[in-house]
């Protein structure tokens, strides 16, 4: 029988052409916690423990998946977001740190409010609407996605985390056929915003496995979702309501100009932890 540390060495040897040493260690510790229930802090005490044959096979299967550039979150079917775990699969994006920053901003800005009506456009795994429902006081949260598979995944996450969300399976580009006179205090969206030209700078595991529908936009119309959603917001935000977007860092000024031309005010570009323009916040006029 092999001990746990043997598999750490296997991960390092087999994956060193894909990930750096620290990232391999982080991935390995995620796998150890998932398969054996051993938390990162306890690994040094447990690394000499023997691993059963069944567990060994699972470790080696995961290594083979990782060598194909499959993201560890899809292999384990879970991703951490804002302190909770979300089920993820190849029909939804893996939640990102930048999106955590967007959610955190909304929660902090509206901490003193109660009973807000919120709509999230582009459900994915449900990480945005579910976390907002959990942390905003008595909020009424609706979310929209064109993908039935994404909606189904998000519903599972909402049920497991005990949050009541109103789900709508629809194409936001046809919003005027879907919505009538509903009004919201907050509209938030992390729409597709990556242009085809940016593919060359992206990691292979993203390109090969994450859903293109949720990532990419036509080069000829990179701001189409911001245009359409801000038009939706003009009709469906309450006076002085808040509009939040996650944006393409390379199109910050263009996105800001678009939203200002729509008639919103107090339009702000907000930088993420890496100093990139990543969030846009605007207010509807009264």
Backbone as CSV, one residue per row, in Angstrom:
resi,resn,N_x,N_y,N_z,CA_x,CA_y,CA_z,C_x,C_y,C_z
1,UNK,0.843,-1.212,0.000,0.000,0.000,0.000,0.870,1.251,0.000
2,UNK,0.348,2.282,-0.630,1.085,3.537,-0.713,0.576,4.517,0.347
3,UNK,1.459,5.422,0.745,1.057,6.442,1.700,0.631,7.707,0.950
4,UNK,-0.036,8.583,1.661,-0.619,9.779,1.059,0.436,10.651,0.389
5,UNK,1.592,10.798,1.003,2.618,11.662,0.436,3.095,11.155,-0.923
6,UNK,3.009,9.850,-1.164,3.386,9.314,-2.476,2.546,9.946,-3.582
7,UNK,1.282,10.190,-3.278,0.393,10.747,-4.299,0.664,12.234,-4.523
8,UNK,1.139,12.913,-3.488,1.567,14.300,-3.691,2.727,14.339,-4.684
9,UNK,3.662,13.425,-4.540,4.795,13.357,-5.465,4.327,12.998,-6.878
10,UNK,3.328,12.115,-6.967,2.768,11.750,-8.274,2.144,12.961,-8.947
11,UNK,1.361,13.719,-8.185,0.740,14.932,-8.730,1.818,15.890,-9.249
12,UNK,2.853,16.113,-8.450,3.914,17.042,-8.846,4.616,16.561,-10.121
13,UNK,4.908,15.286,-10.200,5.616,14.750,-11.357,4.752,14.782,-12.625
14,UNK,3.492,14.398,-12.502,2.632,14.259,-13.673,2.094,15.601,-14.193
15,UNK,2.031,16.594,-13.331,1.353,17.841,-13.706,2.285,19.039,-13.843
16,UNK,3.602,18.810,-13.706,4.512,19.953,-13.681,4.635,20.688,-15.016
17,UNK,4.168,20.085,-16.084,4.194,20.781,-17.380,2.947,21.634,-17.601
18,UNK,1.957,21.509,-16.696,0.691,22.229,-16.849,0.543,23.317,-15.790
19,UNK,0.900,23.003,-14.547,0.729,23.928,-13.433,2.067,24.153,-12.749
20,UNK,2.187,25.278,-12.013,3.394,25.472,-11.223,3.277,24.680,-9.915
21,UNK,4.390,24.605,-9.198,4.479,23.735,-8.030,3.440,24.081,-6.965
22,UNK,3.271,25.377,-6.697,2.325,25.791,-5.656,0.890,25.478,-6.042
23,UNK,0.568,25.655,-7.334,-0.796,25.368,-7.783,-1.078,23.872,-7.718
24,UNK,-0.080,23.053,-8.056,-0.251,21.601,-7.947,-0.511,21.204,-6.500
25,UNK,0.234,21.805,-5.590,0.044,21.492,-4.162,-1.363,21.889,-3.720
26,UNK,-1.820,23.045,-4.165,-3.161,23.500,-3.796,-4.229,22.563,-4.338
27,UNK,-4.076,22.138,-5.596,-5.027,21.201,-6.195,-5.005,19.872,-5.443
28,UNK,-3.820,19.388,-5.151,-3.693,18.114,-4.434,-4.398,18.169,-3.086
29,UNK,-4.232,19.258,-2.354,-4.862,19.371,-1.041,-6.384,19.453,-1.152
30,UNK,-6.888,20.065,-2.234,-8.334,20.039,-2.482,-8.824,18.603,-2.663
31,UNK,-8.064,17.836,-3.421,-8.440,16.441,-3.686,-8.383,15.621,-2.396
32,UNK,-7.357,15.837,-1.599,-7.224,15.123,-0.325,-8.428,15.400,0.574
33,UNK,-8.829,16.665,0.637,-9.980,16.998,1.482,-11.255,16.366,0.943
34,UNK,-11.421,16.380,-0.386,-12.634,15.827,-0.987,-12.693,14.306,-0.831
35,UNK,-11.581,13.617,-1.079,-11.598,12.151,-1.064,-11.473,11.561,0.336
36,UNK,-10.678,12.210,1.183,-10.361,11.615,2.485,-10.894,12.415,3.668
37,UNK,-11.417,13.616,3.406,-11.924,14.445,4.495,-10.828,15.053,5.357
38,UNK,-9.598,15.064,4.836,-8.472,15.628,5.575,-8.285,17.080,5.150
39,UNK,-8.449,17.990,6.073,-8.328,19.407,5.752,-6.866,19.806,5.577
40,UNK,-6.678,20.891,4.823,-5.335,21.370,4.491,-4.444,21.497,5.738
41,UNK,-5.017,22.025,6.812,-4.235,22.288,8.016,-3.739,20.999,8.679
42,UNK,-4.432,19.875,8.390,-4.075,18.599,9.034,-3.204,17.717,8.149
43,UNK,-2.926,18.164,6.921,-2.227,17.284,5.970,-0.853,16.849,6.479
44,UNK,-0.075,17.764,7.044,1.275,17.421,7.472,1.273,16.295,8.515
45,UNK,0.201,16.230,9.307,0.091,15.182,10.323,-0.376,13.857,9.731
46,UNK,-0.992,13.922,8.551,-1.625,12.733,7.976,-0.902,12.197,6.740
47,UNK,0.136,12.887,6.271,0.736,12.527,4.985,1.407,11.149,4.990
48,UNK,1.647,10.593,6.170,2.203,9.244,6.249,1.154,8.160,6.336
49,UNK,-0.126,8.536,6.322,-1.211,7.548,6.398,-1.284,6.709,5.129
50,UNK,-1.679,5.467,5.274,-1.855,4.595,4.107,-3.151,4.932,3.369
51,UNK,-3.113,4.732,2.067,-4.259,5.012,1.205,-4.800,3.689,0.677
52,UNK,-6.104,3.488,0.774,-6.708,2.228,0.310,-6.605,2.123,-1.209
53,UNK,-6.805,0.918,-1.712,-6.721,0.689,-3.154,-7.781,1.498,-3.906
54,UNK,-8.981,1.551,-3.350,-10.057,2.312,-3.989,-9.710,3.797,-4.059
55,UNK,-9.181,4.332,-2.963,-8.799,5.746,-2.925,-7.636,6.023,-3.868
56,UNK,-6.697,5.063,-3.937,-5.542,5.223,-4.823,-5.987,5.318,-6.279
57,UNK,-6.939,4.492,-6.657,-7.451,4.516,-8.029,-8.091,5.867,-8.331
58,UNK,-8.814,6.402,-7.372,-9.470,7.700,-7.570,-8.431,8.816,-7.715
59,UNK,-7.385,8.797,-6.891,-6.310,9.784,-7.024,-5.709,9.736,-8.430
60,UNK,-5.430,8.539,-8.914,-4.781,8.399,-10.214,-5.726,8.786,-11.356
61,UNK,-7.015,8.500,-11.200,-7.993,8.926,-12.207,-8.047,10.451,-12.305
62,UNK,-7.992,11.107,-11.152,-8.032,12.578,-11.126,-6.787,13.149,-11.796
63,UNK,-5.641,12.546,-11.558,-4.417,12.994,-12.225,-4.574,12.922,-13.742
64,UNK,-5.155,11.824,-14.233,-5.328,11.685,-15.681,-6.275,12.744,-16.235
65,UNK,-7.323,13.039,-15.491,-8.245,14.112,-15.911,-7.532,15.459,-15.941
66,UNK,-6.745,15.734,-14.923,-6.016,17.003,-14.860,-5.014,17.129,-16.002
67,UNK,-4.416,16.014,-16.405,-3.462,16.049,-17.517,-4.134,16.407,-18.840
68,UNK,-5.469,16.239,-18.889,-6.236,16.644,-20.075,-6.689,18.096,-19.988
69,UNK,-6.174,18.814,-18.994,-6.523,20.220,-18.752,-7.931,20.422,-18.224
70,UNK,-8.563,19.366,-17.749,-9.893,19.527,-17.170,-9.776,20.210,-15.817
71,UNK,-10.527,21.275,-15.574,-10.408,21.987,-14.301,-10.787,21.108,-13.110
72,UNK,-10.069,21.280,-12.011,-10.328,20.473,-10.826,-11.751,20.683,-10.312
73,UNK,-12.300,21.884,-10.514,-13.671,22.143,-10.035,-14.681,21.261,-10.770
74,UNK,-14.463,21.022,-12.059,-15.364,20.135,-12.806,-15.138,18.673,-12.433
75,UNK,-13.913,18.318,-12.137,-13.612,16.944,-11.729,-14.309,16.620,-10.408
76,UNK,-14.244,17.567,-9.477,-14.856,17.364,-8.154,-16.314,17.796,-8.113
77,UNK,-16.770,18.465,-9.183,-18.149,18.979,-9.271,-18.474,19.973,-8.163
78,UNK,-17.492,20.772,-7.766,-17.760,21.770,-6.745,-16.732,22.889,-6.825
79,UNK,-17.181,24.078,-6.429,-16.297,25.235,-6.393,-16.659,26.096,-5.197
80,UNK,-15.656,26.700,-4.609,-15.871,27.585,-3.464,-16.212,28.984,-3.964
81,UNK,-17.220,29.600,-3.336,-17.581,30.969,-3.685,-18.150,31.655,-2.454
82,UNK,-17.511,32.697,-2.022,-17.964,33.530,-0.908,-18.271,32.698,0.352
83,UNK,-17.416,31.699,0.576,-17.538,30.901,1.789,-18.479,29.722,1.700
84,UNK,-19.113,29.514,0.548,-19.991,28.357,0.348,-19.503,27.540,-0.843
85,UNK,-19.886,26.281,-0.877,-19.559,25.432,-2.015,-20.751,25.357,-2.963
86,UNK,-20.449,25.458,-4.249,-21.466,25.376,-5.283,-21.170,24.192,-6.195
87,UNK,-22.224,23.457,-6.540,-22.066,22.431,-7.565,-21.782,23.116,-8.894
88,UNK,-20.771,22.623,-9.612,-20.484,23.134,-10.947,-20.290,21.962,-11.899
89,UNK,-20.586,22.201,-13.151,-20.381,21.226,-14.213,-20.114,22.002,-15.498
90,UNK,-19.957,21.306,-16.588,-19.520,21.976,-17.809,-20.623,22.773,-18.503
91,UNK,-21.787,22.890,-17.884,-22.843,23.769,-18.397,-22.798,25.145,-17.741
92,UNK,-21.927,25.319,-16.738,-21.831,26.606,-16.034,-20.371,27.002,-15.866
93,UNK,-20.143,28.309,-15.780,-18.799,28.806,-15.503,-18.367,28.449,-14.087
94,UNK,-17.066,28.287,-13.913,-16.498,28.159,-12.585,-16.474,29.561,-11.965
95,UNK,-17.067,29.757,-10.792,-17.072,31.094,-10.177,-15.663,31.634,-9.975
96,UNK,-15.517,32.944,-10.215,-14.210,33.586,-10.145,-14.133,34.553,-8.959
97,UNK,-12.900,34.861,-8.574,-12.653,35.818,-7.494,-13.227,37.192,-7.845
98,UNK,-13.134,37.583,-9.126,-13.650,38.891,-9.534,-15.153,38.995,-9.266
99,UNK,-15.854,37.893,-9.470,-17.297,37.890,-9.213,-17.592,37.947,-7.727
100,UNK,-16.732,37.334,-6.910,-16.857,37.491,-5.461,-16.750,38.961,-5.071
101,UNK,-15.833,39.682,-5.725,-15.668,41.097,-5.418,-16.925,41.886,-5.783
102,UNK,-17.554,41.539,-6.900,-18.809,42.187,-7.304,-19.896,41.948,-6.265
103,UNK,-20.058,40.701,-5.860,-21.076,40.348,-4.870,-20.801,41.032,-3.533
104,UNK,-19.547,41.044,-3.133,-19.182,41.674,-1.866,-19.500,43.168,-1.882
105,UNK,-19.252,43.826,-2.997,-19.566,45.250,-3.131,-21.057,45.498,-2.935
106,UNK,-21.888,44.688,-3.586,-23.339,44.856,-3.486,-23.807,44.642,-2.050
107,UNK,-23.306,43.583,-1.429,-23.711,43.278,-0.050,-23.346,44.426,0.888
108,UNK,-22.155,44.961,0.745,-21.710,46.043,1.636,-22.472,47.339,1.378
109,UNK,-22.761,47.644,0.113,-23.460,48.885,-0.215,-24.918,48.871,0.254
110,UNK,-25.491,47.675,0.372,-26.917,47.589,0.686,-27.173,46.880,2.024
111,UNK,-26.166,46.882,2.876,-26.276,46.168,4.160,-27.387,46.720,5.043
112,UNK,-27.694,48.000,4.916,-28.691,48.611,5.801,-30.108,48.536,5.233
113,UNK,-30.261,47.981,4.038,-31.581,47.906,3.406,-32.253,46.579,3.702
114,UNK,-33.572,46.564,3.555,-34.333,45.340,3.799,-35.399,45.177,2.724
115,UNK,-35.625,43.937,2.325,-36.698,43.646,1.375,-36.441,44.113,-0.040
116,UNK,-35.173,44.253,-0.431,-34.845,44.707,-1.783,-35.283,43.682,-2.820
117,UNK,-35.734,44.172,-3.961,-36.039,43.319,-5.101,-34.835,43.354,-6.037
118,UNK,-34.285,42.168,-6.271,-33.025,42.042,-7.008,-33.233,41.107,-8.192
119,UNK,-32.646,41.459,-9.345,-32.620,40.519,-10.459,-31.191,40.373,-10.963
120,UNK,-30.773,39.124,-11.103,-29.465,38.774,-11.646,-29.678,38.226,-13.049
121,UNK,-28.892,38.710,-13.992,-29.052,38.304,-15.388,-27.831,37.500,-15.808
122,UNK,-28.047,36.202,-16.040,-26.970,35.281,-16.359,-26.668,34.386,-15.170
123,UNK,-27.577,33.473,-14.862,-27.565,32.705,-13.612,-26.309,31.880,-13.399
124,UNK,-25.915,31.101,-14.417,-24.792,30.187,-14.257,-25.042,29.203,-13.130
125,UNK,-24.066,29.055,-12.251,-24.190,28.135,-11.116,-25.131,28.665,-10.044
126,UNK,-25.535,29.924,-10.177,-26.390,30.538,-9.165,-25.611,31.249,-8.084
127,UNK,-24.298,31.394,-8.252,-23.484,31.954,-7.177,-23.875,33.391,-6.836
128,UNK,-24.171,34.216,-7.845,-24.531,35.606,-7.549,-25.900,35.692,-6.861
129,UNK,-26.976,35.181,-7.470,-28.282,35.347,-6.825,-28.395,34.656,-5.473
130,UNK,-27.784,33.491,-5.337,-27.899,32.751,-4.077,-27.169,33.466,-2.947
131,UNK,-25.969,33.942,-3.216,-25.220,34.643,-2.169,-25.887,35.971,-1.825
132,UNK,-26.431,36.668,-2.816,-27.150,37.904,-2.512,-28.395,37.615,-1.677
133,UNK,-29.102,36.543,-2.007,-30.274,36.155,-1.216,-29.886,35.830,0.222
134,UNK,-28.749,35.191,0.379,-28.298,34.773,1.711,-27.860,35.960,2.569
135,UNK,-27.221,36.950,1.958,-26.573,37.995,2.750,-27.299,39.344,2.748
136,UNK,-28.227,39.566,1.818,-29.024,40.786,1.870,-30.262,40.521,2.717
137,UNK,-30.648,41.462,3.517,-31.726,41.271,4.486,-33.083,41.143,3.796
138,UNK,-33.646,39.927,3.842,-34.988,39.639,3.326,-35.163,40.066,1.862
139,UNK,-34.129,39.905,1.070,-34.203,40.277,-0.349,-35.073,39.289,-1.122
140,UNK,-35.721,39.792,-2.157,-36.500,38.972,-3.087,-35.697,38.892,-4.384
141,UNK,-35.149,37.703,-4.666,-34.170,37.582,-5.739,-34.721,36.762,-6.902
142,UNK,-34.594,37.331,-8.098,-34.944,36.673,-9.353,-33.674,36.510,-10.176
143,UNK,-33.599,35.454,-10.965,-32.443,35.276,-11.834,-32.873,34.694,-13.175
144,UNK,-32.153,35.079,-14.232,-32.516,34.725,-15.610,-31.327,34.093,-16.306
145,UNK,-31.564,33.009,-17.047,-30.518,32.431,-17.884,-31.146,31.765,-19.096
146,UNK,-30.431,31.815,-20.206,-30.908,31.190,-21.444,-30.734,29.673,-21.411
147,UNK,-29.823,29.189,-20.554,-29.483,27.769,-20.516,-30.330,27.011,-19.491
148,UNK,-31.089,26.021,-19.958,-31.872,25.178,-19.046,-30.953,24.389,-18.120
149,UNK,-29.815,23.945,-18.664,-28.877,23.174,-17.856,-28.318,24.024,-16.708
150,UNK,-28.010,25.290,-17.014,-27.521,26.181,-15.961,-28.593,26.408,-14.902
151,UNK,-29.812,26.652,-15.337,-30.915,26.852,-14.393,-31.063,25.631,-13.483
152,UNK,-31.004,24.446,-14.052,-31.144,23.223,-13.254,-30.028,23.105,-12.214
153,UNK,-28.798,23.440,-12.622,-27.671,23.401,-11.680,-27.869,24.415,-10.567
154,UNK,-28.271,25.630,-10.929,-28.475,26.681,-9.928,-29.604,26.327,-8.966
155,UNK,-30.657,25.691,-9.474,-31.754,25.280,-8.598,-31.269,24.295,-7.540
156,UNK,-30.405,23.370,-7.940,-29.838,22.417,-6.972,-29.041,23.153,-5.898
157,UNK,-28.259,24.136,-6.323,-27.457,24.890,-5.364,-28.337,25.696,-4.419
158,UNK,-29.394,26.301,-4.956,-30.301,27.082,-4.113,-30.985,26.187,-3.083
159,UNK,-31.424,25.004,-3.514,-32.091,24.073,-2.613,-31.136,23.618,-1.513
160,UNK,-29.917,23.270,-1.895,-28.950,22.774,-0.908,-28.563,23.850,0.102
161,UNK,-28.499,25.108,-0.361,-28.100,26.202,0.526,-29.289,26.885,1.195
162,UNK,-30.502,26.383,0.904,-31.683,26.859,1.608,-32.134,28.251,1.228
163,UNK,-31.912,28.646,-0.044,-32.319,29.971,-0.488,-33.456,29.866,-1.498
164,UNK,-34.441,30.743,-1.355,-35.594,30.766,-2.245,-35.361,31.791,-3.346
165,UNK,-35.180,31.303,-4.554,-34.879,32.153,-5.717,-35.952,31.931,-6.780
166,UNK,-36.343,32.991,-7.462,-37.261,32.872,-8.591,-36.437,32.726,-9.864
167,UNK,-36.554,31.580,-10.535,-35.766,31.293,-11.735,-36.589,31.528,-12.996
168,UNK,-35.965,32.162,-13.983,-36.595,32.370,-15.286,-35.650,31.865,-16.362
169,UNK,-36.121,30.930,-17.167,-35.346,30.411,-18.301,-35.735,31.213,-19.549
170,UNK,-34.896,32.181,-19.916,-35.230,33.068,-21.029,-33.958,33.712,-21.576
171,UNK,-34.074,34.244,-22.778,-32.991,34.985,-23.425,-33.172,36.465,-23.114
172,UNK,-32.231,37.058,-22.416,-32.379,38.460,-22.017,-32.378,39.385,-23.229
173,UNK,-31.868,38.921,-24.349,-31.908,39.739,-25.562,-33.344,39.938,-26.042
174,UNK,-34.260,39.134,-25.510,-35.675,39.278,-25.851,-36.478,39.687,-24.609
175,UNK,-35.877,40.510,-23.764,-36.479,40.841,-22.475,-37.850,41.487,-22.601
176,UNK,-38.053,42.266,-23.669,-39.329,42.979,-23.777,-40.498,42.040,-24.030
177,UNK,-40.206,40.780,-24.414,-41.266,39.784,-24.587,-41.487,38.960,-23.316
178,UNK,-40.538,39.033,-22.380,-40.566,38.182,-21.192,-41.105,38.926,-19.973
179,UNK,-40.737,40.196,-19.853,-41.083,40.967,-18.660,-42.158,42.002,-18.993
180,UNK,-43.014,42.267,-18.030,-44.054,43.281,-18.234,-43.711,44.530,-17.435
181,UNK,-44.233,44.648,-16.216,-44.033,45.876,-15.458,-43.274,45.650,-14.150
182,UNK,-42.541,44.536,-14.040,-41.796,44.273,-12.818,-40.763,45.367,-12.564
183,UNK,-40.596,45.715,-11.297,-39.628,46.736,-10.912,-38.642,46.156,-9.890
184,UNK,-37.393,46.562,-10.015,-36.333,46.035,-9.155,-35.520,47.176,-8.559
185,UNK,-35.004,46.939,-7.348,-34.113,47.898,-6.700,-32.678,47.747,-7.185
186,UNK,-32.311,46.510,-7.528,-30.956,46.206,-7.987,-31.033,45.297,-9.213
187,UNK,-30.269,45.645,-10.229,-30.058,44.759,-11.375,-28.556,44.489,-11.441
188,UNK,-28.193,43.212,-11.515,-26.783,42.833,-11.559,-26.585,41.811,-12.659
189,UNK,-25.438,41.889,-13.332,-25.150,40.917,-14.383,-23.648,40.746,-14.573
190,UNK,-23.269,39.497,-14.791,-21.919,39.158,-15.247,-22.102,38.481,-16.597
191,UNK,-22.319,39.269,-17.656,-22.653,38.684,-18.958,-21.404,38.210,-19.698
192,UNK,-21.562,37.498,-20.801,-20.398,37.174,-21.642,-19.728,38.466,-22.099
193,UNK,-18.385,38.520,-21.970,-17.724,39.758,-22.386,-16.339,39.548,-22.997
194,UNK,-15.919,38.323,-23.198,-14.590,38.066,-23.745,-14.673,38.024,-25.272
195,UNK,-13.811,38.783,-25.922,-13.809,38.821,-27.384,-12.952,37.679,-27.936
196,UNK,-13.221,37.243,-29.166,-12.417,36.157,-29.760,-10.924,36.446,-29.780
197,UNK,-10.538,37.705,-29.940,-9.115,38.056,-29.967,-8.408,37.754,-28.656
198,UNK,-9.171,37.679,-27.574,-8.572,37.434,-26.261,-8.325,35.953,-25.997
199,UNK,-8.832,35.085,-26.860,-8.672,33.648,-26.649,-7.206,33.240,-26.548
200,UNK,-6.350,33.924,-27.309,-4.933,33.547,-27.347,-4.243,33.719,-25.997
201,UNK,-4.834,34.526,-25.124,-4.226,34.780,-23.814,-4.846,33.926,-22.707
202,UNK,-5.802,33.079,-23.064,-6.537,32.335,-22.051,-5.956,30.940,-21.838
203,UNK,-6.177,30.401,-20.650,-5.687,29.073,-20.329,-6.475,28.013,-21.098
204,UNK,-5.773,26.933,-21.438,-6.389,25.874,-22.226,-7.544,25.204,-21.494
205,UNK,-7.446,25.100,-20.171,-8.522,24.426,-19.441,-9.821,25.220,-19.484
206,UNK,-9.720,26.539,-19.627,-10.925,27.360,-19.781,-11.511,27.168,-21.174
207,UNK,-10.662,27.251,-22.182,-11.128,27.155,-23.567,-11.726,25.780,-23.879
208,UNK,-11.143,24.747,-23.295,-11.562,23.384,-23.639,-12.822,22.932,-22.920
209,UNK,-13.087,23.491,-21.731,-14.141,22.907,-20.899,-15.255,23.866,-20.477
210,UNK,-14.968,25.154,-20.321,-16.022,26.051,-19.828,-16.931,26.477,-20.977
211,UNK,-18.219,26.716,-20.694,-19.201,26.942,-21.767,-18.955,28.249,-22.539
212,UNK,-18.770,28.125,-23.846,-18.508,29.302,-24.683,-19.644,30.310,-24.606
213,UNK,-20.866,29.812,-24.495,-22.038,30.694,-24.448,-21.949,31.698,-23.311
214,UNK,-21.321,31.292,-22.205,-21.224,32.162,-21.035,-19.966,33.023,-21.029
215,UNK,-19.050,32.752,-21.962,-17.766,33.452,-21.971,-17.637,34.501,-23.071
216,UNK,-17.987,34.103,-24.301,-17.557,34.874,-25.469,-18.672,35.680,-26.119
217,UNK,-18.248,36.780,-26.711,-19.136,37.692,-27.408,-18.550,37.961,-28.792
218,UNK,-19.390,38.345,-29.729,-18.911,38.647,-31.073,-17.968,39.850,-31.048
219,UNK,-16.900,39.750,-31.817,-15.939,40.854,-31.907,-16.602,42.139,-32.387
220,UNK,-17.600,41.979,-33.262,-18.247,43.148,-33.864,-19.211,43.859,-32.916
221,UNK,-19.615,43.181,-31.838,-20.575,43.791,-30.903,-20.218,43.409,-29.464
222,UNK,-19.046,43.847,-28.976,-18.581,43.381,-27.662,-19.391,43.889,-26.489
223,UNK,-20.203,44.922,-26.706,-20.976,45.503,-25.596,-22.473,45.235,-25.721
224,UNK,-22.847,44.268,-26.542,-24.272,44.067,-26.811,-25.068,43.780,-25.541
225,UNK,-24.530,42.958,-24.641,-25.286,42.633,-23.434,-25.399,43.838,-22.502
226,UNK,-24.376,44.654,-22.453,-24.436,45.869,-21.625,-25.455,46.850,-22.196
227,UNK,-25.535,46.908,-23.506,-26.519,47.759,-24.176,-27.938,47.280,-23.862
228,UNK,-28.163,45.993,-24.056,-29.503,45.429,-23.867,-29.917,45.473,-22.389
229,UNK,-29.022,45.098,-21.497,-29.373,45.045,-20.074,-29.572,46.439,-19.501
230,UNK,-28.791,47.406,-19.961,-29.012,48.780,-19.479,-30.334,49.338,-19.999
231,UNK,-30.745,48.945,-21.208,-32.079,49.327,-21.697,-33.166,48.692,-20.834
232,UNK,-32.970,47.419,-20.493,-33.886,46.728,-19.569,-33.949,47.481,-18.234
233,UNK,-32.783,47.926,-17.757,-32.718,48.621,-16.470,-33.443,49.965,-16.509
234,UNK,-33.400,50.649,-17.634,-34.104,51.926,-17.740,-35.601,51.753,-17.487
235,UNK,-36.133,50.612,-17.914,-37.560,50.360,-17.752,-37.891,49.680,-16.427
236,UNK,-36.990,48.839,-15.936,-37.340,47.966,-14.815,-36.627,48.278,-13.501
237,UNK,-35.744,49.265,-13.482,-35.188,49.711,-12.202,-36.093,50.785,-11.602
238,UNK,-36.245,50.754,-10.290,-36.967,51.835,-9.610,-36.145,53.116,-9.726
239,UNK,-36.752,54.292,-9.567,-35.970,55.529,-9.533,-34.868,55.439,-8.471
240,UNK,-33.685,55.858,-8.833,-32.492,55.808,-7.971,-32.026,54.372,-7.726
241,UNK,-32.537,53.408,-8.524,-32.096,52.031,-8.390,-30.663,51.846,-8.860
242,UNK,-30.085,50.690,-8.499,-28.665,50.435,-8.749,-28.457,49.382,-9.832
243,UNK,-27.526,49.668,-10.733,-27.145,48.754,-11.808,-25.688,48.363,-11.601
244,UNK,-25.423,47.051,-11.563,-24.065,46.550,-11.362,-23.706,45.592,-12.498
245,UNK,-22.503,45.749,-13.027,-21.984,44.846,-14.043,-20.584,44.370,-13.665
246,UNK,-20.269,43.114,-14.011,-18.882,42.719,-14.164,-18.539,42.975,-15.629
247,UNK,-17.349,43.553,-15.885,-17.043,44.006,-17.238,-15.699,43.486,-17.738
248,UNK,-15.506,43.620,-19.038,-14.227,43.334,-19.677,-13.249,44.453,-19.298
249,UNK,-12.137,44.087,-18.682,-11.184,45.089,-18.192,-10.641,45.973,-19.309
250,UNK,-10.635,45.457,-20.546,-10.074,46.218,-21.664,-11.094,47.173,-22.292
251,UNK,-12.350,47.078,-21.865,-13.406,47.907,-22.448,-14.087,48.771,-21.395
252,UNK,-13.358,49.085,-20.307,-13.942,49.869,-19.233,-14.458,51.232,-19.678
253,UNK,-13.642,52.074,-20.298,-14.116,53.401,-20.716,-15.274,53.339,-21.705
254,UNK,-15.219,52.379,-22.633,-16.302,52.234,-23.614,-17.609,51.818,-22.940
255,UNK,-17.504,50.913,-21.964,-18.707,50.472,-21.255,-19.287,51.619,-20.432
256,UNK,-18.430,52.369,-19.768,-18.871,53.519,-18.972,-19.569,54.555,-19.857
257,UNK,-18.986,54.823,-21.015,-19.588,55.797,-21.932,-20.968,55.330,-22.394
258,UNK,-21.099,54.033,-22.709,-22.381,53.478,-23.135,-23.447,53.684,-22.062
259,UNK,-23.105,53.359,-20.815,-24.081,53.466,-19.724,-24.447,54.927,-19.466
260,UNK,-23.491,55.815,-19.568,-23.777,57.241,-19.392,-24.694,57.761,-20.495
261,UNK,-24.447,57.330,-21.725,-25.283,57.771,-22.839,-26.722,57.258,-22.705
262,UNK,-26.884,56.145,-22.003,-28.228,55.620,-21.758,-29.017,56.513,-20.794
263,UNK,-28.299,57.343,-20.045,-28.968,58.251,-19.126,-28.746,57.964,-17.660
264,UNK,-27.908,56.980,-17.348,-27.585,56.700,-15.953,-26.594,57.737,-15.433
265,UNK,-26.566,57.903,-14.125,-25.602,58.831,-13.549,-24.812,58.158,-12.434
266,UNK,-23.835,58.899,-11.892,-22.901,58.341,-10.908,-22.300,57.025,-11.423
267,UNK,-21.921,56.999,-12.698,-21.358,55.777,-13.291,-19.897,55.656,-12.858
268,UNK,-19.579,54.550,-12.214,-18.242,54.335,-11.669,-17.622,53.063,-12.242
269,UNK,-16.338,53.154,-12.590,-15.540,51.969,-12.870,-14.778,51.624,-11.603
270,UNK,-14.867,50.389,-11.172,-14.251,49.955,-9.920,-13.227,48.876,-10.225
271,UNK,-12.026,49.043,-9.699,-10.942,48.099,-9.986,-11.020,46.877,-9.070
272,UNK,-10.587,45.741,-9.606,-10.538,44.523,-8.802,-9.230,44.463,-8.027
273,UNK,-9.015,43.362,-7.337,-7.843,43.224,-6.482,-6.540,43.293,-7.268
274,UNK,-6.618,43.026,-8.582,-5.437,43.078,-9.429,-5.265,44.419,-10.133
275,UNK,-6.124,45.391,-9.803,-5.993,46.715,-10.375,-6.616,46.889,-11.744
276,UNK,-7.431,45.924,-12.174,-8.086,46.006,-13.482,-9.513,46.531,-13.332
277,UNK,-9.958,47.314,-14.313,-11.357,47.746,-14.329,-12.237,46.513,-14.483
278,UNK,-13.000,46.160,-13.443,-13.735,44.896,-13.465,-15.203,45.050,-13.108
279,UNK,-15.571,46.125,-12.398,-16.958,46.312,-11.974,-17.415,47.694,-12.406
280,UNK,-18.652,47.764,-12.861,-19.282,49.051,-13.157,-20.531,49.184,-12.287
281,UNK,-20.671,50.346,-11.662,-21.848,50.632,-10.847,-22.454,51.932,-11.340
282,UNK,-23.772,51.940,-11.531,-24.457,53.140,-11.985,-25.796,53.278,-11.255
283,UNK,-26.307,54.491,-11.228,-27.607,54.766,-10.602,-28.589,55.245,-11.680
284,UNK,-29.825,54.795,-11.553,-30.870,55.314,-12.407,-31.327,56.669,-11.843
285,UNK,-31.605,57.594,-12.734,-32.072,58.918,-12.294,-33.464,58.793,-11.680
286,UNK,-33.785,59.746,-10.818,-35.097,59.740,-10.165,-36.207,60.254,-11.061
